[in-house]
Amino acid sequence: MTDDSQKQEWKEEQNRVNRVVEEIKRKMGILRSRASNLKQDVIDIRRDFWEDVTVNIEEMDDKIETEASIKQQAEFLSERERSHGQVSERLDILDRLKDSPYFGRIDFKEESESEEEPIYIGLASVLDEEEENFLVHDWRAPIASMYYDYPPGPASYDTVQGNISGEITVKRQYIIRNGELKGMFDTGLTIGDHLLQKVLGDQASTKMKRIVSTIQREQNQIIRNEKSKVLVVQGVAGSGKTSAALQRVAYLLYRYRETLSSEQIVLFSPNPLFNSYVATVLPELGEDNMQQMTFYQFLHRQLDDSFQLETPFEQMEYYLRKDGKDYDTRVEAMEYKASLDYKDLLDRYINDLGNEGIVFRNISFRGEIIISKKAIEQYFYQTERSLSIPDRLEKVANWLLLQIKRVEQYEREKDWVLEESELLEKEDFVDVHHTLQDEQQFSDDTFDDYDREEELLRKRVVANKMKPLKVKIKRLAFVDTLKTFRRLFHQYRTISMDESIPNRWTDICRLTDDYLKDKYLTWEDATGYIYFENSMLGFQSQRTIQHLFIDEAQDYTPFQFALMKKMYPVSRMTLLGDINQAIYAHAVKEESLLSERFSEKHERIVLTRSYRSTKPIVSFTKAFMPNGDLIEPFERDGDIPGLIEVDQPEIAIEKIVSKIDEFLAEGQKTIAIIGKTMEECRLLHAVLRRRLPLHLMTQETHTFNNGIVVIPAYLAKGIEFDSVVIADASDENYHNELERNLFYTACTRAMHHLALFSVGRPSRFIEQVPKSDYQHFKIHEIAVRHNE
Ligand SMILES: Nc1ncnc2c1ncn2[C@@H]1O[C@H](COP(=O)(O)OP(=O)(O)OP(=O)(O)O)[C@@H](O)[C@H]1O
């Protein structure tokens, strides 16, 4: 193309941008006036609400009419509010589009057509003034999929009517800012390295970015996958798993907008910090956020307040300290209780409980046992054995409610009832009075009014008193689930040792019971207990949830996954994770959800390209991971990582401070000093806070700001920083297999710079990295003295 024709083309493209922006602005004008009319409507309806409804509650007919009138008015109001909400959302999207209406274009010639048609792709669709043709297609529209899937040449896409094929003659990318064309590239197979280079070279932020303009082909397969009930994504660090997951949510909400809403989607995230990190992506894409929670929150909300639940991070700290009480026993318990073998053991126990062993509670009223646990037990074990335990308990509950009715009749005659009737609420008296009046309409007999009133009052007193008891019975609180669960660790303590039972089983039983006695649930016990409780009392399944996303899926145990399947029985699942970032104790022995042997029927997508970090950082980190050669860096240049080895912690601190000063001088915005444990981080924070402005991130931290943070590796999961400092990369700190993964996780948080410090011998993992891939400085005391 000659210079002139290039200029001409640029001009034409800019003219088109202008036309589209004009149309967007015109539409915004219309919407603004619609929004203001709707707002005025809402204000008027609210102000005049009670004037516009006919309120008359004297007669039954009037009452019904009044209710209908209120309902109609309320519906009218909520319809206006809803419309106002929709118009505002559309305005928000158009506002974003007016600065950058599209980012891509393909010229597509359908097989049956003679001419190609340019398809412009942006964040959302825009129609022309006549509302007939698309000026911009939503990136999630079926036709837009070709932009992500094909280079110029033959291409096709699926529609509800079937597959449409043809040829892409042009594939182009744009950078448009404030309505001005800043860049334009014709691209080949991958979506322009140009643009990707630029986006990836930008600084990290405390909020995750959307990636719609540069989605890669393999990521697009995840985003648009509709076939699989269970989709497993194994992707190396920084390969865009979380990004793909979030764009997938946006895609699904668009694709199934008639039937799917954001409340029907749940994302399980690794820590509370991550929740806020990803919270802005969907709103920026014009969609509402899905429900987000950590697995800890999920389990915690199912326990009553009397339990104290250990967090996974506390378990991790215990594991990493390596010197806790009963350490070996507990570690073995962590491994075993993660497994499906343990779930089988629980199932076996639950099955046995169908014949004997459930511990029940006495039912007491006013300090007296009214139905003994023995009687409940007898009743339970007489019920039909072929029924499930929850069904049998339901029968017991019904029986108990009948018994309670009898007790109620009997209690009504007692003296305490009359005394307490004086404490009744005013409404109770009014109610009783009304009942009496109603009764009198049908009888002339008035001489026993007084007796009848007392009778009604007594009934009321006893009913009020019994109410909480009935509620508890309906909730099956007469089963002592905890005691029944604890029995397992007594009853099965000397269980015949099959292969799956761990060697330290007897000790595990003792230790488990010690914790449970104090109502302390260790993290490894939480899933088992909740599974047990739900199996006994009936699963509280969430049938409305259609899609479940599990990020960092490698950290979930097979048992946890089995529990989720029970809790979300109709949900499709997208599991995303990286086997190399498995950092929990159970991962040592147990099958991961991401391994090839994962027993669930699933479709698997593997992502091997790492986008987050510069090529030198990826080369450094892949060198010490098994199968690291499968990790492909994205071609983005940067400094090679530097390791400073010292023999005194004080010198390490000095060096860390000067490194961070360097980063700050370069204008780096987010800097993380990553430690292995919280204890290490607290120490670092205590020493460094006098020298640097920094924040300590703990498991309670829910948000973070630009600047310097001190954070343990396990809390930095899923997030990224411009520069990362590994505070102590010594062999003492990182030498076993889980520590390898922890170290990998920590280093791969860096986008642009990675600096490591080691007090004493550097980790054996660093020794696996070719010398040419990092700079190694040794500063020993002698040398320092010498320098002085
Ligand atoms: N197609 C893409 N276009 C632009 N940026 C991308 C793309 N894919 C990934 N990225 C960027 O790469 C970085 C890593 O992405 P993301 O956090 O989704 O990866 P991940 O696989 O979940 O990482 P990890 O497992 O290490 O937490 C982010 O900054 C993201 O914006």
The ligand as an SDF file (V2000), in Angstrom:
LIG
                    3D

 31 33  0  0  0  0  0  0  0  0999 V2000
   -5.8760  -12.2230   25.8510 N   0  0  0  0  0  0  0  0  0  0  0  0
   -5.3610  -11.3710   26.7060 C   0  0  0  0  0  0  0  0  0  0  0  0
   -5.2630  -10.0760   26.3800 N   0  0  0  0  0  0  0  0  0  0  0  0
   -4.7360   -9.1770   27.2490 C   0  0  0  0  0  0  0  0  0  0  0  0
   -4.2920   -9.4920   28.4440 N   0  0  0  0  0  0  0  0  0  0  0  0
   -4.3690  -10.7770   28.8250 C   0  0  0  0  0  0  0  0  0  0  0  0
   -4.9060  -11.7850   27.9750 C   0  0  0  0  0  0  0  0  0  0  0  0
   -4.8650  -12.9500   28.6230 N   0  0  0  0  0  0  0  0  0  0  0  0
   -4.3270  -12.6910   29.8240 C   0  0  0  0  0  0  0  0  0  0  0  0
   -4.0250  -11.3940   29.9500 N   0  0  0  0  0  0  0  0  0  0  0  0
   -3.4220  -10.7090   31.0920 C   0  0  0  0  0  0  0  0  0  0  0  0
   -2.5110  -11.5950   31.7040 O   0  0  0  0  0  0  0  0  0  0  0  0
   -2.5650  -11.4480   33.1200 C   0  0  0  0  0  0  0  0  0  0  0  0
   -2.8600  -12.7870   33.7480 C   0  0  0  0  0  0  0  0  0  0  0  0
   -4.1990  -13.1370   33.5100 O   0  0  0  0  0  0  0  0  0  0  0  0
   -5.0370  -13.9630   34.5620 P   0  0  0  0  0  0  0  0  0  0  0  0
   -4.8640  -13.3910   35.9270 O   0  0  0  0  0  0  0  0  0  0  0  0
   -6.3890  -14.1190   34.0080 O   0  0  0  0  0  0  0  0  0  0  0  0
   -4.2440  -15.3280   34.4900 O   0  0  0  0  0  0  0  0  0  0  0  0
   -4.3900  -16.6440   35.3640 P   0  0  0  0  0  0  0  0  0  0  0  0
   -4.1390  -17.7720   34.4540 O   0  0  0  0  0  0  0  0  0  0  0  0
   -5.6660  -16.6220   36.1060 O   0  0  0  0  0  0  0  0  0  0  0  0
   -3.1710  -16.4320   36.3300 O   0  0  0  0  0  0  0  0  0  0  0  0
   -2.7230  -17.1490   37.7040 P   0  0  0  0  0  0  0  0  0  0  0  0
   -3.0870  -18.5710   37.6630 O   0  0  0  0  0  0  0  0  0  0  0  0
   -1.2490  -16.9500   37.7000 O   0  0  0  0  0  0  0  0  0  0  0  0
   -3.3680  -16.3530   38.7930 O   0  0  0  0  0  0  0  0  0  0  0  0
   -3.6040  -10.3780   33.4120 C   0  0  0  0  0  0  0  0  0  0  0  0
   -2.9530   -9.1400   33.5230 O   0  0  0  0  0  0  0  0  0  0  0  0
   -4.4570  -10.3860   32.1650 C   0  0  0  0  0  0  0  0  0  0  0  0
   -5.0540   -9.1170   31.9460 O   0  0  0  0  0  0  0  0  0  0  0  0
  1  2  1  0
  2  3  1  0
  2  7  2  0
  3  4  2  0
  4  5  1  0
  5  6  2  0
  6  7  1  0
  6 10  1  0
  7  8  1  0
  8  9  2  0
  9 10  1  0
 10 11  1  0
 11 12  1  0
 11 30  1  0
 12 13  1  0
 13 14  1  0
 13 28  1  0
 14 15  1  0
 15 16  1  0
 16 17  2  0
 16 18  1  0
 16 19  1  0
 19 20  1  0
 20 21  2  0
 20 22  1  0
 20 23  1  0
 23 24  1  0
 24 25  2  0
 24 26  1  0
 24 27  1  0
 28 29  1  0
 28 30  1  0
 30 31  1  0
M  END
$$$$
